Amino acid sequence: MWDRKEKPYVLLVFCFPAIWLFYSLLSGRYFPDPAEPFMTLSGIWAGVFICLSLSITPLTKKVKKLRVINRYRRFIGLSAFWYASIHLLAYLVLHAGFNMSWIQEDLLKRPYIYIGVLAFVILTVLAITSPKTMVRKLGKRWKPLHKLVYLAGLAILAHLWWQIKADSEIAIWFTPFLLVPLLFRVNFKKMKINSKNTCTKSTSH
Amino acid sequence: MLIKIKKTSDISEHQVTDQAIYLNRRQFMRNSALSVAALSGTSHALAGLQEGNLISPPTSLASAFNNIQETHFGMGEKIAPFDVASSYNNFYEFGYGKGDPAKRADNFKTDPWTITVEGEADIVGTFALEDIINEHQLEERIYRLRCVEAWSMVVPWVGISLADVLKKFKPNSKAKYVYFETLHDPAQFPGQKGGNIQWPYREGLRIDEAMNDLAFLSVGMYGSVLPNQNGAPVRLVVPWKYGFKSIKSIVKIRFVETMPETTWNMLAPQEYGFYANVNPGVDHPRWTQKQERRLPGGLLFPNVIDTQMFNGYKEEVAGLYSGMSLVKNY
């Protein structure tokens, strides 16, 4: 499936936003408070890759020609984890300056932060179980485990909406792209359940 | 006195600048600004930060700005570079981004400017800004300004004690609060064309808060007039409250009997109260207020410091709130 020659280029494309982020940070473009732009941008990129990741199954099932995307699944998922890690690191270093009492306060009392942590924990678990050896080890349990990405998507939505001060633009933009792929999957399952029921429905109602 | 009793608003040794530099600071800032500007052009890198304000005051205020009196406020505090204070602003009239005001405020017209004074006072009417200002001696006060978003800067403001200005209008006994309004002009303020905020921006203070010596009516910073993005040509600086109380580009002052509506309280009453005193003991519903980032930070690590009660101005203002629950009156 994978053309090994292709990998470095794909890697470069997915890493480009990160390269740009770090270049901007170190060259002082985000001065005087690098926390804000860096966290916002890294968060946006993580969200973008999550949306892509969620869209793969609906897209490849509906449009046969797009099935070629399937081989990028792992890359897309891992990129989401990569940008989420940068986002978390930015929070710890740039925003809180590794100040443990600030971080503790936030973790205990800020819903939008601990829901973000939930999303990150899910992504970490998915990242760890993404290599082929783990797929083999987990066998039947791998697929249900990786369905947790939908829970991560919902957690991310809450993370966005719960922190709005006056500017709801980012939350508004992400909502359809996170919800629609989710809804596609739900309808799919409902259809399956309905088709099962028509066979066993009794006529006494 | 042999033993110096420190006021909580004084800062500690390591934050003090060299005395010689401090005394000649305005001269030093102007000279270094000119030489830095000459050498580094418009670079925004750490090395080339402009220290002083090169904007020229309008002729109507020129003589006032040539005669600024220094005060003891913030003596020796480490001031944010002018570039930082004038390019990182929350001024939603110009857009939600911190860089939007500096980018979009170029053509904002600040001269001529009038302020309408109305309400419970003997002297009301519409006054030219210079007529109000030129009756007083301009002072420089170095104040800490702490945003509700948990960042802060130390800025050398130029202006007049708000109390001195308000007293001239002779507010009567019915004046329990002072209400302020920003200009409403969507043509100049693109952010006023929509958004969740009911324009114009409104703020208010209790009369005793407004008459407290700390409350400042500012017309300048760093030795000259306010850059447009900082709320030109006239704004409040209420340093013991969160920054959103320090209303910018004021066009109206009204003395009122009942607590006036204020923009952020209208937008989210469970998050932003009328008093909005800086208080590490009362968190914002969605983030902590126990700490803040003093800007500018280092390249990677922010300068995280503990937030002080009343932003370190406890001695001057705590008395205003004795007997009041600051948890209820957030």
Interface residues (C-beta under 8 A of the other chain):
Chain A: L25 L26 S27 G28 R29 F31 P32 D33 P34 A35 E36 V93 L94 H95 A96 G97 F98 N99 S101 W102 E105 D106 K109 R110 P111 Y112 W162 Q163 K165 A166 D167 S168 E169
Chain B: H44 A45 L46 A80 V84 Y88 Y92 Y96 K98 E149 W151 G195 N196 I197 L267 A268 D283 R286 W287 T288 K290 Q291 R293 L295 P296 G297 L299 L300 F301 P302 N303 V304
